Amino acid sequence: MMQLTIIGFGNQARAWALNLRDSGFPVRIALRPGSSSESAARSSKLPLIEIGSSDFYQSDAVALLIPDDEQEKFLVTHGTKMKSGSRILYAHGYSVSRKSLEKKFPALEHILFAPKSIGTELRRQYEIKGKLGAVFSLEHVRGNKPETEIWLRTLASSLGITMGPYATTFLRETNADLYSEQGLLCSLIPYAASEMFRHLLEEGTEPELAYFECWHELKLIINAMIDKGPEGFFDLISPNALIGSEKGYQTLMTDEFKNRMRSLLNEIKSGAFDHEVESADVPALRKKISTRWTQDELNKTFLRINS
Ligand SMILES: NC(=O)c1ccc[n+]([C@@H]2O[C@H](COP(=O)([O-])OP(=O)(O)OC[C@H]3O[C@@H](n4cnc5c(N)ncnc54)[C@H](OP(=O)(O)O)[C@@H]3O)[C@@H](O)[C@H]2O)c1
């Protein structure tokens, strides 16, 4: 079985490394000299090599599990020294679909293999034998596609993927991923929860009760949604929840709301969001959002209850 060299030991990389190790898939880790991830990577007991060593450049397959905005720079420094035909795996399509890396580094085989999970859950679901999905694309593979796909499917099952991997394209994976982050997972859910929490407190609700209603129950209800599916979920809920659900749906899902959601996708597809990404000051934005949540009563209650 062709060995995979994992670059970095961050969120995704750690989960990939540990899951593959435990499944017996041949894997090693490559870090840059002086990497802050070294002691964490060593604790995995996996073989560790240095990025830039001759051993590294001989890798047949590498997973580029470093931040998306570092990937092109990484290939500019190392890509042309890598073996021709080496497989480069991406866990997200962003840098290939937006920066045409397949055209800039044509000697490499650029492969999308995207587990649909944050790293911590990729590891946790593997350990508890839970459900994990993934998508892939071999659109930029010029070599033996059937053989590459067999290898990729073995990699997927060794990582703990139970749903798929299903075929897509770099572009579709990127757009769908950005849209779900913007329109649902990283915006609507946390900010609607915070808004509702604040309303309840203003009406005199105890913060602990409001916390359970607006935040902790999310996890429990989402478990039921995933286990039962949309139709099965609505079969489960009480009559009051059913009537309330319909009322909330009719009140909140207005045409204006739907159009605003759709506009997020339109801006992703037009490239307008890419310009925002390019001009963003990420450390400053992280600080601003962190300050917002530090001051948020929902967050303060979370910390108090979970301390
Ligand atoms: N976060 C998630 O769970 C998640 C979910 C889905 C998809 N993804 C995708 O997975 C990929 C990795 O994301 P991530 O969040 O896991 O990254 P991350 O945790 O931020 O990656 C950090 C690791 O990357 C290394 N690194 C950073 N820049 C490097 C460079 N120029 N050269 C060599 N090593 C470098 C760091 O090494 P040092 O210690 O040396 O700095 C560290 O080990 C991305 O494509 C992302 O879109 C991530």
Ligand as a Chemical Component Dictionary entry (heavy atoms), coordinates in Angstrom:
data_LIG
# 
_chem_comp.id                   LIG 
_chem_comp.type                 NON-POLYMER 
_chem_comp.pdbx_formal_charge   0 
_chem_comp.three_letter_code    LIG 
# 
loop_
_chem_comp_atom.comp_id 
_chem_comp_atom.atom_id 
_chem_comp_atom.alt_atom_id 
_chem_comp_atom.type_symbol 
_chem_comp_atom.charge 
_chem_comp_atom.model_Cartn_x 
_chem_comp_atom.model_Cartn_y 
_chem_comp_atom.model_Cartn_z 
_chem_comp_atom.pdbx_ordinal 
LIG N1  N1  N 0  -9.918  22.645 11.064 1  
LIG C1  C1  C 0  -10.568 21.570 10.660 2  
LIG O1  O1  O 0  -10.895 20.694 11.439 3  
LIG C2  C2  C 0  -10.861 21.391 9.184  4  
LIG C3  C3  C 0  -12.098 20.853 8.766  5  
LIG C4  C4  C 0  -12.285 20.569 7.415  6  
LIG C5  C5  C 0  -11.265 20.841 6.493  7  
LIG N2  N2  N 1  -10.106 21.396 6.934  8  
LIG C6  C6  C 0  -9.033  21.631 5.955  9  
LIG O2  O2  O 0  -7.866  20.957 6.384  10 
LIG C7  C7  C 0  -6.705  21.702 5.986  11 
LIG C8  C8  C 0  -5.884  21.972 7.223  12 
LIG O3  O3  O 0  -6.612  22.825 8.093  13 
LIG P1  P1  P 0  -6.365  22.800 9.666  14 
LIG O4  O4  O 0  -7.401  23.690 10.274 15 
LIG O5  O5  O -1 -6.243  21.400 10.129 16 
LIG O6  O6  O 0  -4.930  23.519 9.736  17 
LIG P2  P2  P 0  -4.151  23.995 11.039 18 
LIG O7  O7  O 0  -4.590  23.225 12.229 19 
LIG O8  O8  O 0  -4.192  25.467 11.154 20 
LIG O9  O9  O 0  -2.649  23.556 10.626 21 
LIG C9  C9  C 0  -1.611  23.796 11.489 22 
LIG C10 C10 C 0  -0.445  22.917 11.069 23 
LIG O10 O10 O 0  0.030   23.359 9.791  24 
LIG C11 C11 C 0  1.438   23.531 9.878  25 
LIG N3  N3  N 0  1.842   24.586 8.952  26 
LIG C12 C12 C 0  1.301   25.806 8.818  27 
LIG N4  N4  N 0  1.894   26.480 7.823  28 
LIG C13 C13 C 0  2.851   25.657 7.329  29 
LIG C14 C14 C 0  3.817   25.769 6.291  30 
LIG N5  N5  N 0  3.897   26.878 5.534  31 
LIG N6  N6  N 0  4.635   24.719 6.066  32 
LIG C15 C15 C 0  4.559   23.590 6.805  33 
LIG N7  N7  N 0  3.676   23.420 7.813  34 
LIG C16 C16 C 0  2.823   24.445 8.058  35 
LIG C17 C17 C 0  1.666   23.940 11.326 36 
LIG O11 O11 O 0  2.992   23.637 11.624 37 
LIG P3  P3  P 0  3.872   24.524 12.648 38 
LIG O12 O12 O 0  3.605   23.948 13.991 39 
LIG O13 O13 O 0  5.252   24.278 12.145 40 
LIG O14 O14 O 0  3.398   25.948 12.527 41 
LIG C18 C18 C 0  0.684   23.022 12.049 42 
LIG O15 O15 O 0  1.226   21.741 12.267 43 
LIG C19 C19 C 0  -7.234  22.956 5.300  44 
LIG O16 O16 O 0  -7.265  22.725 3.924  45 
LIG C20 C20 C 0  -8.634  23.105 5.844  46 
LIG O17 O17 O 0  -9.523  23.801 4.980  47 
LIG C21 C21 C 0  -9.889  21.683 8.241  48 
# 
loop_
_chem_comp_bond.comp_id 
_chem_comp_bond.atom_id_1 
_chem_comp_bond.atom_id_2 
_chem_comp_bond.value_order 
_chem_comp_bond.pdbx_ordinal 
LIG N1  C1  SING 1  
LIG C1  O1  DOUB 2  
LIG C1  C2  SING 3  
LIG C2  C3  SING 4  
LIG C2  C21 DOUB 5  
LIG C3  C4  DOUB 6  
LIG C4  C5  SING 7  
LIG C5  N2  DOUB 8  
LIG N2  C6  SING 9  
LIG N2  C21 SING 10 
LIG C6  O2  SING 11 
LIG C6  C20 SING 12 
LIG O2  C7  SING 13 
LIG C7  C8  SING 14 
LIG C7  C19 SING 15 
LIG C8  O3  SING 16 
LIG O3  P1  SING 17 
LIG P1  O4  DOUB 18 
LIG P1  O5  SING 19 
LIG P1  O6  SING 20 
LIG O6  P2  SING 21 
LIG P2  O7  DOUB 22 
LIG P2  O8  SING 23 
LIG P2  O9  SING 24 
LIG O9  C9  SING 25 
LIG C9  C10 SING 26 
LIG C10 O10 SING 27 
LIG C10 C18 SING 28 
LIG O10 C11 SING 29 
LIG C11 N3  SING 30 
LIG C11 C17 SING 31 
LIG N3  C12 SING 32 
LIG N3  C16 SING 33 
LIG C12 N4  DOUB 34 
LIG N4  C13 SING 35 
LIG C13 C14 SING 36 
LIG C13 C16 DOUB 37 
LIG C14 N5  SING 38 
LIG C14 N6  DOUB 39 
LIG N6  C15 SING 40 
LIG C15 N7  DOUB 41 
LIG N7  C16 SING 42 
LIG C17 O11 SING 43 
LIG C17 C18 SING 44 
LIG O11 P3  SING 45 
LIG P3  O12 DOUB 46 
LIG P3  O13 SING 47 
LIG P3  O14 SING 48 
LIG C18 O15 SING 49 
LIG C19 O16 SING 50 
LIG C19 C20 SING 51 
LIG C20 O17 SING 52 
# 
